[in-house]
């Protein structure tokens, strides 16, 4: 059973910084492509950052230059460093794992954590 758990959210002022963490079972983070999503009330869950198995990262335009996704493969932890926070960054942030199993249809599976709340407010 794949287990993902996000931590690190909280209430911060605009311009502040936060580091979110995602821990997972069975070396999921080190062995798979990972991503962070955000979901605000009344909005769709949106991809904000992704990292390949090899460590290449991509970001949504809204967070480029402010968010950094990374992993510690030894600890099997995924991070999202968030700087220069804006009120519009307020959302629940979810850790996502995309796992390929070529022996089991449909061969690609996604797993999610429970989310951690980030609130940016004066």
Buried (B, 14 or more C-beta within 10 A) or exposed (E): EBEBBBBBBEEBEEEEEBEBBBBBBEEBBBBBBBBBBBBEEEEEBEBBBBBEEEEEBEBBEEBEEBBBBBBEEEEBBBBBBBBEBEEEBBBBBBBBBBBEEEEEEEEEEEBBBEBBEBBBEE
